[in-house]
């Protein structure tokens, strides 16, 4: 579904990503791991168009999407949930999710229909699915941090993506919130048939839910494969898992 | 949840307001009728600015240009052509909209303060042209004695016309703010990066917002000429832009009616205090300072927040 080959990106001479390689197959949960500064977030932003690659190819469903603007890539079916909470802070929870749905339905230039009547059911379904229905009318900036991260995912779901990219979905969450989020990610693939690409620091979480794991170090892909293969790889053990265990 | 545009209670309030406005000239002197008309026009202008400022988060620092262009278009159509006045009323907002498209198309490439700086320079350019082009615009003299339709020549009739047009404009603005366009426009204000990530073409969304705001500023311009009978380059000088920006902040730029209230405060203050002292802006300055310290969300913003929290508290008590 997604093929990233030898993608490169540098900032002022610093190579954030070189030789980024990644394959994501339909219906799978793929995780990207690597130490801080390995280029995981940069790689995601290259895929979603928030950054333009300096070289290499990014193919989605066989089409080259490298360098397209984010809104175009989003309309092709790739949705990004950000690492830092990135929501519409003056809008209510309902409006946050509805905005994404209205955008997908290409209604953003509809000037005279009351928005309150549109896409209600779908908005409610997503908010129910992520478990925020009791905070429907709350202004999103007043939510607890964990809820804001969940809302972040809900906004991404509003685009009805085929490929959902989650940049550290559980960063800063309490253990309970983390468990709930993992449950949510599993449900999304199983019930909604989503393909998920995510990165995460919590190794246990990664090995527990990912079908495949891609390891990055200093901007380059070391290996991609199922959990046990990655765990057994000597390069990975030395470079990342520290060889300590 | 009600399916209508307004709740029954809001309809009732609206009906009461319209009734008050309808009978007002019977009880007021010509001067006050004129003053209310002026408040409505200025309020409409401030609210059109707030569409992009408060709802779109765009620093449109020189909004008066579109007001001025609307007014000049109206005046020139009346003076230089023999067309019926309806064409002048239609041409004014359209000209302002086209100018917004042109200036906006250039400005949306930049963000935040850079947007504002470019916008103020392009606006000043338009002002300079109008100020210097004696043969066409009358230069710094402006155009006086613009023929207004016979039916609107009395101040009472001009007042009714102004109120009716303003009401229609406010209704349209209310619809727009609560439409899918309005929602997504607010989303681009809160977070442009995220908006792109949900598939919104942010620059195009902003450009359409600017055109809508320019349109209503143009309407306000034509109404001003209807009341006043003249146009002058000061209408598109940057100080007026600053004044309407202050009205938005004063009334509350995150509330729908805030700018109208801000306009009422500034216009009344200028008219009433202006009789006693030429330093009335001093009072405005002190008010602004107090506002920044105590009511950062503006007067109306403050009261809606208080009213909202009291209502929430009451609901939790139930």
Interface residues (C-beta under 8 A of the other chain):
Chain A: X48 X50 X69 X70 X71 X74 X75 X79 X80 X82 X86 X87 X88 X89 X90 X91 X95 X96 X98 X99 X100 X102 X103 X104 X107 X108 X109 X110 X111 X112 X113 X114 X115 X116 X117 X118 X155 X156 X158 X159
Chain B: X1 X3 X5 X172 X175 X176 X178 X179 X180 X181 X182 X183 X184 X186 X187 X189 X190 X191 X193 X194 X195 X196 X197 X198 X199 X200 X201 X202 X205 X208 X212 X254
